[in-house]
Amino acid sequence: MENTVLSSLNKKQRDAVLKHLGPSVILAGAGSGKTRALVAKVIHLIKDHNVSPKSILMITFTNKAASEMKSRIGNYSLGFIGTFHSFCVRILRIEAENAGLKDNFVIYDDDDQTSVIKSIIKDEFGKRYTPSYFSNKISSAKNQLLTPVRFLELFGSYSANVDVGKVYAKYQQQLKENNAVDFDDLIMLTVQLFRKNKSVLEKYQEKYRYILIDEFQDTNTAQYELAKLLGGKYKNVTVVGDFSQSIYSWRGAEITNLDKFKKDFAGSTSFLLEENYRSTQKILDFAYSVISKNTTHPILQLYTKNTTRGDDITFYEADSDEEEAIYIALNIENLSKIYPQNQIAVLYRTNAQSRSLEEAFLHRGIPYMLVGGVRFYERREIKDILSMLRLIVNPVDKVSSERISKLGKRRWADFKRFYDENKDEVGKKETAEFIEGAIDAVGYMKMFDPDSEEDFSRIENIKELKSVALSHPDLTSFLEQVALVESEYFAGEKKSREGVRLMTLHQAKGLEFKAVFIVGVEEGILPHARSVDDVYALEEERRLFYVGVTRAKERLHITWAKRRFIYGRRGESIRSRFLEE
C-alpha cells in the first residue's frame, strides 16, 4: 500500500487521505488531482482500516465521473458509486411502498414534464404562460424541498406565484396518477422518506458508514440535506470541491453549503490541495489575480512545480466580432501545427457568440465541433421508441401514450396489440427484442426514406439505440439508465475526436485543453448584463471566467471587441472589468 497509492500523492493529498474518521473538507483547486486523492482515500479505508467496501458510498455529479471512479478503484465493489439521482432511484425502488410509490414508477424527462404542464396550463390559463416558466419554478421549489403547500405559504402573496402553486399541485397529482416522478422528485422524495421514517434512515446510515461527495460546490439544498441525513450518525463524511468553480446557482447550487457543512458537522478538518498538475505558472498567476477579487468563498492560490513558466497570456482587442473571429481563426491555423485540433478550445459566455466564429472557421476550412445541439435522447425518433418501451413497463403513463397516439390511429392500434402480447414479458425478454418488436409492430421504419439524408440519420440513431440496449438487456434498468443520462448537462462523450472545440464556459467545466481562447470578454457579456447589480451574481460571473482560464494547460488567449453584432443589433463594447481589475 505504502509503495502504491500513498506514495503517489503529494503531502497535502496524503494528509487528506490519512484522515479516515470524522468529517473532512477537501478544497481541491483546478487540476490539483482531487480524483486521485478521492480514490486513494477509498483504497486506504479498505486496505489499512479494514473498512468493508460495501459500507462506502461515493456520490459524483455525472455518470462519466462515476465510471472513472469505478475504473480507478478497480476490483473493489463499493456499496454505491454514482450520481445523487441514480442513488436515489436505487433507494426509491427498494423503499417504494414506504415512499408512497409503486416500484415500477417511470422517470419523466424535460419533454415529458413540458407535456404534462402544457395540458395543465391549457385547462387553467389558456396560453398566458409558457410551460418552461412553470417547470423552472417547480424545479426550483423541489430543489429547496418545498411542497406545493409550503411554496404557497412562503410565496403566495404574489399572484404569479399563486398560479405556480396551482400548477405545481396539479402537476404532482398528474405524476401520481401516471405512476411517474421527475428528476427533482428523486432526491426530494428520498429526503422526505428519510425524514418521516426513522427506521429506513437508520437502515441506510448503518449500510453506508463512509460517505464521499465529489463536486460539493454544486450541491443544492435537497442534495445537501440528503448528505446531512445519511451522514448524521457516524459523521464519516468527506466532501470535495472548489468553490472558485461554483457556477451553477441557476440550477440551484448553494455556495453556502460549505458553511452549513462546517456547522452541521462540527469539528470537520479542512485540507487545501493547491498544487496544480495542469497549467503553467503564468496561467495560474493570472487565474489567481482574477478570482482573488471574490470575497464570499474560500480562494486557493494554485502553484505548479513545473519549472517552465510558459508563454505569456495573449490579450487582443479587435475592432469587431468579425475581426475577433478572424484573429482567432488565424491563430488556430498556426496552433494546429503544434497541437491536435481537439486540444484547442474556444470558449464564450453565450451560445449566440458562436455565429461569427463558425462563419470564420467555415471560410478558412477549419474543422470544428460545436458542443450542443439536439441531444441523442431528445431526438424525435428516439423519444418515440422510448415512449413505446415506457408504456410496456408502465401502461398508465399518459405522456408516452399521447406521444405514440400522435403517430396515427393505425400505429396506435398496432402498438396496443403489441403491448397486449408482450406486457407479461418484462424481465423475460431483452430490451433489444422489445425495440425490434415494437418497431416492426407499428411499421415505424416505413416512416423514413433511406435515400433522404435526414431520414438516414434518423435510421442511424435508431441503430445506435439498439446498441445501447445490448448493454442493458433488462428493460427497466435500460429505461433508468436512459433517464439518468438525459438528466446530465452533457448528453455524453461526442464520438468525433476531430476539430476545434467550440462551447460555452459552462460546458467547459471539467475539461482541459492545450490552448484556450476566451472570447468576448466585455462588459455586458462577461460579466453578463443581468449580473452586474448583484454581488453574488457578479462573483459567479468571475468564477465562470476563472473556470475558463484554468481549462488552459499551455496557452491562453483573451479577446474582446470594440463593436459587436449580437442579439440582432450592433453595439459599442468595453473590455470586461475582470481585465481592468
Salt bridges, closest charged atoms under 4 A:
GLU2 OE1 - ARG14 NH2 3.16
ASP15 OD2 - LYS11 NZ 2.94
ASP48 OD2 - HIS44 ND1 2.97
GLU68 OE2 - ARG72 NH2 2.73
GLU95 OE2 - LYS203 NZ 2.70
ASP109 OD2 - LYS383 NZ 2.35
ASP111 OD2 - LYS383 NZ 3.79
ASP112 OD2 - ARG390 NH1 2.63
GLU124 OE2 - LYS170 NZ 2.34
GLU153 OE1 - ARG150 NH1 3.00
ASP163 OD2 - ARG128 NH2 2.79
GLU177 OE1 - LYS398 NZ 3.74
ASP182 OD2 - LYS142 NZ 2.76
ASP185 OD1 - LYS142 NZ 2.90
GLU206 OE1 - ARG209 NH2 2.66
GLU206 OE2 - LYS233 NZ 2.41
ASP214 OD1 - LYS34 NZ 2.86
GLU215 OE2 - LYS34 NZ 3.51
GLU215 OE1 - LYS509 NZ 3.25
ASP218 OD2 - LYS509 NZ 3.42
GLU225 OE2 - ARG195 NH2 3.46
ASP264 OD2 - LYS228 NZ 3.88
GLU274 OE1 - LYS12 NZ 3.25
GLU275 OE1 - LYS305 NZ 3.90
ASP285 OD2 - ARG309 NH2 3.19
ASP311 OD2 - ARG555 NE 3.29
ASP312 OD1 - LYS282 NZ 2.48
ASP319 OD1 - LYS562 NZ 3.52
ASP321 OD2 - ARG355 NH2 3.58
ASP321 OD1 - ARG570 NH1 3.73
GLU322 OE2 - ARG570 NH2 3.30
GLU324 OE1 - ARG564 NH2 2.89
GLU333 OE2 - ARG364 NE 3.03
GLU359 OE2 - ARG355 NH1 3.45
GLU381 OE1 - ARG458 NH1 2.50
ASP384 OD1 - ARG403 NE 2.76
ASP414 OD2 - ARG410 NH1 3.11
ASP414 OD1 - ARG417 NH2 2.23
GLU436 OE2 - LYS466 NZ 2.96
GLU454 OE2 - ARG458 NH2 3.04
GLU464 OE1 - LYS495 NZ 3.13
GLU480 OE2 - ARG93 NE 2.46
GLU486 OE1 - ARG390 NH2 3.64
GLU493 OE2 - LYS64 NZ 3.48
GLU512 OE1 - ARG278 NE 2.92
GLU512 OE2 - LYS553 NZ 3.46
GLU522 OE2 - ARG564 NH2 2.44
GLU523 OE1 - ARG577 NH2 2.73
GLU540 OE1 - ARG543 NH2 3.42
GLU541 OE2 - ARG349 NH2 2.90
GLU554 OE2 - LYS514 NZ 3.26
GLU580 OE2 - ARG575 NE 2.64
GLU581 OE2 - ARG542 NH2 2.72
